[in-house]
Amino acid sequence: MNIAIIGASGAVGQELLTLLEERRFPCDSLRLFGSKRSAGSSYMFRGQQITVEELTPDSSFQGIDIAFASAGASVSKQYAELITRYGTILIDNSSAFRMDDDVPLVVPEVNAEDALRVFEPGSRRIIANPNCTTIILTVVLNAVHVLGHVERVHVATYQSASGAGAQAMLELQEQHRQVLNGQEPTCNKFLYPLAYNVIPHIDIFMDNDYTKEEMKMYNETRKIMHSEVRVSATCVRVPTLRAHAEAVWVQLQTPLSIDLIRRAIANAPGCELVDDPANTQSPTCNQQHAVTNEQFPYPMPLYRSGMNNVAVGRIRKDLADARSFSFFCVGDQIRKGAALNAIQIAEYLLTKK
């Protein structure tokens, strides 16, 4: 397989490099593309230094089997036709094509078969990677949906700085230093200071007063799950570096026992049950770095960075509705919320080619 990464110098591009090596993805050659600013920089991959090429209208993708794009929607829209011209499959991590009827939107644990549409005659050869919060949500929802139809979902997200990119993570760290030194925090990536704060606003506001990020969760969940499920979201940026958390309330068509729900999530691909409320006294703060994640009573972003699965805990009946239950989940936004999901799509295609 001949592979390309567009946006190789960004946080997701770097994670793609790590995962391609970590998962021993079959890769005979690798080309890296980026902006004029990142062109000329180089990264190590399987013992070789690979130099980033500038992506221009003269770039050629002939001979490339799969291209992973993570350089933003405007770049994807500008270069998609160029990338796919000679049959390259584009797995795109931006919002550019997610809601296009002729582009599959795929979470492999939920709707992997949709990806096979790229092999159909007349296909645009594009597969869209969903929004990070939608990926994290649907991996868990699907585990229950196969048992009892999910009708409604209310979700509040707690989204880390990583969702706004590598520079946003650095800005959060710098803001903490500035605040502790009595300085006014610098805001370039965020509208307001994120350090010691939460911001209930991600992406632009729409006409219905929901943000674009919140509407992504509504629309993308329906497309991925092939369902009329209704999702009402409040998306919040919080001062954590990496891994997004979500508090979720799910209404089912018919009630299910919590034991059945817990077993379904524990056995679902892409999920990891971290739900032991009786264990809240251990570990203590002084011991926390010496224990495995499984010993925690519930998922926390600090301990899910670098993890592949979505951790799920706090599973319980909703006291306001007999058909509903609640849970809290955490997923690494850069991994499962972006790079890993894209690579899993490619791995699935290889099993079917």
Residue pairs with C-beta under 8 A, 6 or more apart in sequence:
1 25
1 26
1 27
1 28
1 65
1 66
1 350
2 27
2 28
2 29
2 30
2 31
2 63
2 64
2 65
3 20
3 25
3 27
3 29
3 30
3 31
3 64
3 65
3 66
3 67
3 68
4 30
4 31
4 32
4 33
4 61
4 64
4 66
4 67
4 68
4 83
4 88
5 13
5 16
5 17
5 30
5 31
5 32
5 33
5 67
5 68
5 70
6 13
6 33
6 34
6 55
6 67
6 68
6 69
6 70
6 71
6 75
6 79
6 83
7 13
7 33
7 34
7 69
7 70
7 71
7 72
7 75
7 93
8 14
8 16
8 17
8 32
8 33
8 34
8 38
8 43
8 52
9 34
9 35
9 38
9 41
9 52
10 70
10 71
10 165
10 166
11 162
11 165
11 166
11 169
11 334
12 70
12 93
12 334
12 338
12 339
13 32
13 34
13 68
13 70
13 71
14 43
14 166
15 334
15 335
15 338
15 339
15 340
16 68
16 70
16 339
16 342
16 343
17 43
17 45
18 339
19 25
19 335
19 339
19 340
19 343
20 27
20 30
20 45
20 343
21 45
21 46
23 343
23 347
25 343
25 346
25 347
26 350
27 46
30 45
30 50
31 50
31 53
31 64
32 43
32 50
32 51
32 52
32 53
33 52
33 53
33 54
33 55
33 59
34 41
34 52
34 53
34 54
34 55
34 71
35 54
35 55
35 71
36 54
38 52
39 52
39 53
39 54
40 51
40 52
41 51
41 52
42 49
42 50
42 51
42 52
43 49
43 50
43 52
44 50
53 59
55 71
55 75
55 79
57 79
57 82
59 79
59 82
61 67
61 82
61 83
61 84
61 85
61 86
61 88
62 85
62 86
63 86
64 83
64 86
64 88
65 88
65 89
66 88
66 89
66 91
66 346
66 349
67 83
67 88
67 89
67 90
67 91
68 91
68 93
68 339
68 342
68 343
68 346
69 75
69 76
69 79
69 80
69 83
69 90
69 91
69 92
69 93
69 94
70 93
70 94
70 338
70 339
70 342
71 94
72 94
73 94
73 95
73 96
74 96
75 94
76 90
76 92
76 94
76 96
76 97
77 96
80 90
80 92
80 96
80 97
80 124
80 126
83 90
84 90
84 124
84 125
84 126
87 125
88 125
89 118
89 125
89 126
89 127
89 346
89 349
90 125
90 126
90 127
91 127
91 129
91 342
91 345
91 346
92 126
92 127
92 128
92 129
93 129
93 338
93 339
93 342
95 131
95 216
96 128
97 103
97 124
97 126
97 128
98 105
98 128
98 130
98 131
98 216
98 220
98 223
99 105
99 219
99 220
99 223
100 128
102 123
102 124
103 124
103 126
103 127
103 128
104 111
104 114
104 115
104 117
104 118
104 127
104 128
105 111
105 114
105 128
105 130
105 220
105 223
105 224
106 112
106 114
106 115
106 127
106 128
106 129
106 130
106 224
106 341
106 345
107 130
107 134
107 135
107 138
107 139
107 142
107 224
107 341
108 115
108 270
108 341
108 344
108 345
108 347
108 348
109 139
109 142
109 268
109 269
109 270
110 138
110 139
110 142
110 224
110 225
111 224
111 225
111 226
112 345
112 348
115 127
115 345
115 348
115 349
116 349
116 352
117 123
118 124
118 125
118 126
118 127
118 349
119 352
119 353
127 345
129 135
129 338
129 341
129 342
129 345
130 138
130 216
130 220
130 224
130 341
131 213
131 216
131 217
131 220
132 159
132 163
132 244
132 331
132 333
132 337
132 338
133 155
133 157
133 159
133 213
133 216
133 217
133 233
133 235
133 244
133 246
133 337
134 216
134 217
134 220
134 221
134 224
135 331
135 336
135 337
135 341
136 244
136 246
136 310
136 329
136 330
136 331
136 333
136 336
136 337
137 153
137 155
137 217
137 221
137 231
137 246
137 248
137 329
138 221
138 224
138 225
139 268
139 270
139 271
139 310
139 331
139 336
140 248
140 265
140 268
140 271
140 310
140 312
140 327
140 329
141 150
141 153
141 221
141 225
141 229
141 250
142 225
142 268
143 264
143 265
143 267
143 268
143 271
144 150
144 250
144 252
144 256
144 261
144 264
144 265
145 225
145 227
145 229
146 264
147 256
147 260
147 261
147 264
148 252
148 253
148 254
148 255
148 256
149 227
149 252
149 253
149 254
150 225
150 227
150 229
150 250
150 251
150 252
150 253
151 229
151 230
151 251
151 252
151 253
151 323
152 229
152 230
152 231
152 232
152 250
152 251
153 221
153 229
153 230
153 231
153 232
153 248
153 249
153 250
153 251
154 231
154 232
154 233
154 248
154 249
155 217
155 231
155 232
155 233
155 234
155 246
155 247
155 248
155 249
156 233
156 234
156 236
156 246
156 247
157 202
157 217
157 233
157 234
157 235
157 236
157 244
157 245
157 246
158 198
158 236
158 238
158 240
158 244
158 245
158 246
158 247
158 301
159 202
159 235
159 236
159 237
159 238
159 244
159 245
159 333
160 237
160 238
160 240
160 241
160 242
160 243
160 244
160 301
160 333
161 168
161 169
161 171
161 172
161 189
161 194
161 237
161 239
161 240
161 241
161 242
162 168
162 169
162 241
162 242
162 243
162 333
162 334
163 202
163 237
163 244
163 333
163 337
164 189
164 190
164 237
165 189
167 188
167 189
168 189
168 190
169 241
169 242
171 186
171 187
171 188
171 189
171 190
171 194
172 194
172 195
172 239
172 241
173 241
174 185
174 186
175 185
175 186
175 187
175 193
175 194
175 195
176 195
176 196
176 239
178 184
178 185
178 186
178 195
179 185
179 193
179 195
179 196
185 193
185 195
187 193
190 199
190 237
191 199
191 201
192 199
194 237
194 238
194 239
195 239
196 239
197 239
198 236
198 237
198 238
198 239
199 236
199 237
200 234
200 235
200 236
201 211
201 237
202 211
202 213
202 214
202 235
202 236
202 237
203 211
203 212
203 213
203 216
203 235
204 211
204 212
205 211
205 212
206 212
206 215
208 215
210 218
210 233
211 235
213 233
213 235
214 233
214 234
214 235
217 231
217 233
217 235
218 230
218 231
218 232
218 233
221 227
221 229
221 231
222 228
222 229
222 231
238 245
240 301
240 302
241 305
242 301
242 305
242 332
242 333
242 334
243 301
243 302
243 304
243 305
243 307
243 330
243 331
243 332
243 333
244 301
244 330
244 331
244 333
244 337
245 299
245 300
245 301
245 328
245 329
245 330
246 328
246 329
246 330
247 326
247 328
248 326
248 327
248 328
248 329
249 318
249 324
249 325
249 326
250 324
250 325
250 326
250 327
251 318
251 321
251 323
251 324
252 323
252 324
252 325
253 323
254 323
255 322
255 323
256 325
258 315
258 316
258 317
258 325
261 315
261 325
262 273
262 275
262 315
265 271
265 273
265 312
265 315
265 327
266 273
270 308
270 309
270 310
270 336
271 309
271 310
271 311
271 312
272 307
272 309
272 310
272 311
272 312
273 311
273 312
273 313
274 293
274 294
274 296
274 297
274 298
274 299
274 311
274 312
274 313
275 297
275 298
275 312
275 313
275 314
275 315
276 296
276 297
276 298
276 313
277 297
277 298
277 314
278 297
279 295
279 296
279 297
280 297
282 295
283 290
283 291
283 295
283 296
288 303
293 303
293 304
293 307
293 311
296 303
297 313
298 313
298 314
298 328
299 311
299 312
299 313
299 328
299 329
299 330
300 330
301 330
304 311
304 330
304 331
304 332
305 332
306 332
306 335
307 331
307 332
307 335
307 336
308 332
308 335
308 336
308 340
309 331
309 336
310 329
310 330
310 331
310 336
311 329
311 330
311 331
312 327
312 328
312 329
313 327
313 328
313 329
314 326
314 327
314 328
315 325
315 326
315 327
316 325
316 326
316 327
317 324
317 325
317 326
318 324
318 325
318 326
331 337
332 340
